Amino acid sequence: MSSQTEHTTAPAATGQGSHHYVLTLDIPGRLSGCWLGTVTPSPTATRHDVLSDLLGQIRADKPEFARANIAFFSLESNRL
C-alpha cells in the first residue's frame, strides 16, 4: 500500500513548501506506506517537530498506521 500527500503549513512563493519530505511507515508483514510532499515549517520548528506533525496527520487519516515503525524519514531543503 502506498500513498502520497502534500502538507503545507505556510504559503511558499513558488507554490511549494520550503522543504521536501519522504516518510515510510511499516508494520512488518502486514502493511507499509510512503508519503512525500512539501512543507514550510515555522522558523523555530525542528526536524522532530515536522516528523511529529506528519505522523499525527497520517495517523489521523489512516489509524491503521498508529503503531507502525518509521522505516525511513528524510527532510531536506526543497531547493537545488
MARKETOR-267982 format. One record per residue (C-alpha): residue number from 0; x, y, z. Coordinates in Angstrom, 3 decimals. Layout:
# MARKETOR-267982
pt num->NUM; px->X; py->Y; pz->Z
...
This chain:
# MARKETOR-267982
pt num->0; px->0.000; py->0.000; pz->0.000
pt num->1; px->1.436; py->3.341; pz->-0.999
pt num->2; px->0.097; py->6.830; pz->-0.590
pt num->3; px->1.094; py->10.374; pz->-1.458
pt num->4; px->0.205; py->13.529; pz->0.375
pt num->5; px->1.247; py->17.144; pz->0.326
pt num->6; px->1.294; py->19.114; pz->3.536
pt num->7; px->1.959; py->22.829; pz->3.576
pt num->8; px->1.907; py->24.721; pz->6.855
pt num->9; px->2.608; py->28.151; pz->5.335
pt num->10; px->2.375; py->29.610; pz->1.836
pt num->11; px->5.514; py->29.490; pz->-0.287
pt num->12; px->6.343; py->31.877; pz->-3.098
pt num->13; px->6.693; py->29.084; pz->-5.640
pt num->14; px->3.559; py->27.226; pz->-4.585
pt num->15; px->5.607; py->24.549; pz->-2.862
pt num->16; px->6.952; py->24.286; pz->0.641
pt num->17; px->10.483; py->25.223; pz->1.590
pt num->18; px->11.322; py->21.598; pz->2.450
pt num->19; px->10.665; py->18.238; pz->0.789
pt num->20; px->9.941; py->15.155; pz->2.886
pt num->21; px->9.714; py->11.408; pz->2.378
pt num->22; px->8.294; py->9.267; pz->5.182
pt num->23; px->7.900; py->5.495; pz->5.059
pt num->24; px->5.980; py->3.604; pz->7.746
pt num->25; px->5.882; py->-0.152; pz->8.128
pt num->26; px->4.024; py->-2.764; pz->10.119
pt num->27; px->6.214; py->-5.804; pz->9.403
pt num->28; px->4.426; py->-8.467; pz->7.411
pt num->29; px->1.179; py->-6.514; pz->7.315
pt num->30; px->1.240; py->-3.006; pz->5.912
pt num->31; px->3.551; py->-0.294; pz->4.650
pt num->32; px->3.048; py->3.178; pz->3.243
pt num->33; px->5.125; py->6.007; pz->1.851
pt num->34; px->4.227; py->9.698; pz->1.957
pt num->35; px->6.031; py->12.523; pz->0.226
pt num->36; px->5.413; py->16.187; pz->-0.261
pt num->37; px->6.486; py->19.639; pz->0.752
pt num->38; px->6.177; py->21.592; pz->3.961
pt num->39; px->7.195; py->25.031; pz->5.191
pt num->40; px->7.990; py->24.687; pz->8.884
pt num->41; px->7.829; py->27.642; pz->11.232
pt num->42; px->11.207; py->29.359; pz->11.773
pt num->43; px->11.531; py->27.755; pz->15.227
pt num->44; px->10.486; py->24.228; pz->14.176
pt num->45; px->12.883; py->21.318; pz->14.457
pt num->46; px->13.100; py->18.124; pz->12.391
pt num->47; px->11.419; py->16.390; pz->15.331
pt num->48; px->8.531; py->18.883; pz->15.204
pt num->49; px->7.994; py->18.268; pz->11.486
pt num->50; px->8.138; py->14.485; pz->11.925
pt num->51; px->5.688; py->14.632; pz->14.840
pt num->52; px->3.271; py->16.768; pz->12.813
pt num->53; px->3.451; py->14.440; pz->9.820
pt num->54; px->2.929; py->11.349; pz->11.975
pt num->55; px->-0.047; py->12.996; pz->13.664
pt num->56; px->-1.677; py->13.804; pz->10.341
pt num->57; px->-1.042; py->10.360; pz->8.883
pt num->58; px->-2.354; py->8.602; pz->11.975
pt num->59; px->-5.464; py->10.805; pz->11.991
pt num->60; px->-6.164; py->9.997; pz->8.320
pt num->61; px->-5.090; py->6.352; pz->8.481
pt num->62; px->-5.450; py->4.969; pz->12.028
pt num->63; px->-4.112; py->1.595; pz->10.877
pt num->64; px->-0.650; py->3.222; pz->10.916
pt num->65; px->-0.914; py->4.261; pz->14.587
pt num->66; px->1.594; py->1.611; pz->15.712
pt num->67; px->3.734; py->1.486; pz->12.574
pt num->68; px->7.512; py->1.672; pz->12.668
pt num->69; px->9.323; py->4.518; pz->10.957
pt num->70; px->11.308; py->2.799; pz->8.224
pt num->71; px->12.609; py->5.977; pz->6.580
pt num->72; px->12.387; py->9.741; pz->7.072
pt num->73; px->14.076; py->12.463; pz->5.052
pt num->74; px->13.541; py->16.209; pz->5.322
pt num->75; px->15.655; py->18.428; pz->3.111
pt num->76; px->15.619; py->21.859; pz->1.556
pt num->77; px->13.340; py->21.978; pz->-1.489
pt num->78; px->15.977; py->23.861; pz->-3.470
pt num->79; px->18.533; py->22.524; pz->-5.900
